[in-house]
Amino acid sequence: MALRILLATAMGGARLAELAYSARNLRRRSGVESSRNRAIYPLIIAIHTIAIVGTLLRGGRLVSPAWLALLIAAQPLRAWVMATLGERWNTRAAVPPDTRIETGGPYRYIRHPNYVVVVIELLALPMAFGLRRLAVAIALANAVLLAFRINEEERALLRVPGYREYMASVPRFIPKLF
């Protein structure tokens, strides 16, 4: 129980810190956010909140160390994403007008590493504590929202010189191994 409370609290705290960091970045480098992304943003916040609070309130003891290990293993990737993007990183999928296409760090291998981390987290946290139905429901809702969000984000990024070429050479989520 203590582990569940610790992890859910840490993940909730991390989300709040990310929201503050994102807001700061957007104040420094205002970006263009599509109206569709603006409309689904509260739903994305709700999904994260439901996954975290649901695990906190409904989860039992740790039942899957493998899911826990996956959750923990995803954290360095999130840090790598945020460090790579620096002030361009934000939670709103807003593209600053003077942005450049990032092809370094994890973006060398996949176009959307941050979304990979989100998918892992939202599935792994409830699964680690035996909440299969919550994990599946959250994963499905998140998949629908991410499909809209990524299409909108890529539409904005296509206006940035070089993104079309980058998009053609780097897969969205699963890196090419060979």
Contacts in CASP RR format, 6 or more apart in sequence:
PFRMAT RR
TARGET T0000
AUTHOR 0000-0000-0000
METHOD contacts of the structure
MODEL  1
MALRILLATAMGGARLAELAYSARNLRRRSGVESSRNRAIYPLIIAIHTI
AIVGTLLRGGRLVSPAWLALLIAAQPLRAWVMATLGERWNTRAAVPPDTR
IETGGPYRYIRHPNYVVVVIELLALPMAFGLRRLAVAIALANAVLLAFRI
NEEERALLRVPGYREYMASVPRFIPKLF
1 60 0 8 1.000
1 61 0 8 1.000
3 62 0 8 1.000
4 55 0 8 1.000
4 56 0 8 1.000
4 59 0 8 1.000
4 60 0 8 1.000
4 61 0 8 1.000
4 62 0 8 1.000
4 129 0 8 1.000
5 56 0 8 1.000
7 55 0 8 1.000
7 68 0 8 1.000
7 71 0 8 1.000
7 125 0 8 1.000
7 128 0 8 1.000
8 52 0 8 1.000
8 53 0 8 1.000
8 54 0 8 1.000
8 55 0 8 1.000
8 56 0 8 1.000
8 125 0 8 1.000
9 56 0 8 1.000
11 52 0 8 1.000
11 121 0 8 1.000
11 125 0 8 1.000
12 48 0 8 1.000
12 52 0 8 1.000
15 48 0 8 1.000
15 52 0 8 1.000
18 91 0 8 1.000
19 91 0 8 1.000
21 82 0 8 1.000
21 89 0 8 1.000
22 89 0 8 1.000
22 90 0 8 1.000
22 91 0 8 1.000
22 92 0 8 1.000
25 86 0 8 1.000
25 87 0 8 1.000
25 88 0 8 1.000
25 89 0 8 1.000
25 90 0 8 1.000
26 90 0 8 1.000
26 92 0 8 1.000
26 94 0 8 1.000
28 87 0 8 1.000
29 87 0 8 1.000
29 88 0 8 1.000
29 96 0 8 1.000
29 98 0 8 1.000
30 94 0 8 1.000
30 96 0 8 1.000
30 97 0 8 1.000
31 90 0 8 1.000
31 94 0 8 1.000
31 95 0 8 1.000
31 96 0 8 1.000
31 97 0 8 1.000
32 94 0 8 1.000
32 95 0 8 1.000
32 96 0 8 1.000
32 97 0 8 1.000
32 156 0 8 1.000
33 92 0 8 1.000
33 93 0 8 1.000
33 94 0 8 1.000
34 93 0 8 1.000
34 152 0 8 1.000
34 153 0 8 1.000
34 155 0 8 1.000
34 156 0 8 1.000
36 148 0 8 1.000
36 149 0 8 1.000
36 152 0 8 1.000
37 92 0 8 1.000
37 93 0 8 1.000
37 94 0 8 1.000
37 148 0 8 1.000
37 149 0 8 1.000
37 152 0 8 1.000
37 153 0 8 1.000
38 92 0 8 1.000
40 145 0 8 1.000
40 148 0 8 1.000
40 149 0 8 1.000
41 91 0 8 1.000
41 92 0 8 1.000
43 141 0 8 1.000
43 145 0 8 1.000
44 142 0 8 1.000
44 145 0 8 1.000
44 149 0 8 1.000
47 122 0 8 1.000
47 138 0 8 1.000
47 141 0 8 1.000
47 142 0 8 1.000
47 145 0 8 1.000
48 122 0 8 1.000
50 134 0 8 1.000
50 138 0 8 1.000
51 121 0 8 1.000
51 122 0 8 1.000
51 125 0 8 1.000
51 126 0 8 1.000
51 134 0 8 1.000
51 135 0 8 1.000
51 138 0 8 1.000
52 125 0 8 1.000
54 126 0 8 1.000
54 131 0 8 1.000
54 134 0 8 1.000
55 125 0 8 1.000
55 126 0 8 1.000
55 129 0 8 1.000
55 131 0 8 1.000
55 134 0 8 1.000
58 131 0 8 1.000
58 134 0 8 1.000
59 126 0 8 1.000
59 129 0 8 1.000
59 130 0 8 1.000
59 131 0 8 1.000
60 129 0 8 1.000
60 130 0 8 1.000
60 131 0 8 1.000
61 129 0 8 1.000
62 68 0 8 1.000
62 128 0 8 1.000
62 129 0 8 1.000
63 128 0 8 1.000
63 129 0 8 1.000
63 130 0 8 1.000
64 127 0 8 1.000
64 128 0 8 1.000
64 129 0 8 1.000
64 130 0 8 1.000
65 128 0 8 1.000
67 123 0 8 1.000
67 124 0 8 1.000
67 127 0 8 1.000
67 128 0 8 1.000
68 124 0 8 1.000
68 128 0 8 1.000
70 120 0 8 1.000
70 124 0 8 1.000
71 120 0 8 1.000
71 121 0 8 1.000
71 124 0 8 1.000
71 125 0 8 1.000
71 128 0 8 1.000
74 116 0 8 1.000
74 117 0 8 1.000
74 120 0 8 1.000
74 121 0 8 1.000
74 124 0 8 1.000
75 117 0 8 1.000
77 106 0 8 1.000
77 113 0 8 1.000
77 116 0 8 1.000
77 117 0 8 1.000
78 114 0 8 1.000
78 117 0 8 1.000
80 105 0 8 1.000
80 106 0 8 1.000
80 113 0 8 1.000
81 89 0 8 1.000
81 106 0 8 1.000
81 113 0 8 1.000
81 114 0 8 1.000
81 117 0 8 1.000
82 89 0 8 1.000
84 102 0 8 1.000
84 104 0 8 1.000
84 105 0 8 1.000
84 106 0 8 1.000
84 107 0 8 1.000
85 102 0 8 1.000
88 96 0 8 1.000
88 99 0 8 1.000
88 102 0 8 1.000
89 114 0 8 1.000
93 149 0 8 1.000
93 152 0 8 1.000
93 153 0 8 1.000
93 156 0 8 1.000
95 153 0 8 1.000
95 156 0 8 1.000
95 157 0 8 1.000
95 159 0 8 1.000
95 160 0 8 1.000
99 160 0 8 1.000
100 160 0 8 1.000
101 157 0 8 1.000
101 160 0 8 1.000
101 161 0 8 1.000
101 162 0 8 1.000
101 163 0 8 1.000
101 166 0 8 1.000
103 166 0 8 1.000
103 170 0 8 1.000
106 113 0 8 1.000
107 113 0 8 1.000
107 170 0 8 1.000
108 170 0 8 1.000
109 170 0 8 1.000
109 175 0 8 1.000
109 176 0 8 1.000
110 116 0 8 1.000
110 170 0 8 1.000
110 171 0 8 1.000
110 172 0 8 1.000
110 173 0 8 1.000
110 174 0 8 1.000
110 175 0 8 1.000
111 154 0 8 1.000
111 166 0 8 1.000
111 167 0 8 1.000
111 170 0 8 1.000
111 171 0 8 1.000
111 172 0 8 1.000
111 173 0 8 1.000
112 150 0 8 1.000
112 172 0 8 1.000
112 173 0 8 1.000
115 146 0 8 1.000
115 150 0 8 1.000
115 173 0 8 1.000
116 173 0 8 1.000
118 142 0 8 1.000
118 146 0 8 1.000
119 139 0 8 1.000
119 142 0 8 1.000
119 143 0 8 1.000
119 146 0 8 1.000
122 135 0 8 1.000
122 138 0 8 1.000
122 139 0 8 1.000
122 142 0 8 1.000
123 135 0 8 1.000
123 138 0 8 1.000
123 139 0 8 1.000
124 135 0 8 1.000
125 135 0 8 1.000
126 132 0 8 1.000
126 134 0 8 1.000
126 135 0 8 1.000
126 138 0 8 1.000
127 135 0 8 1.000
150 172 0 8 1.000
154 163 0 8 1.000
154 167 0 8 1.000
157 163 0 8 1.000
157 167 0 8 1.000
158 164 0 8 1.000
158 167 0 8 1.000
END
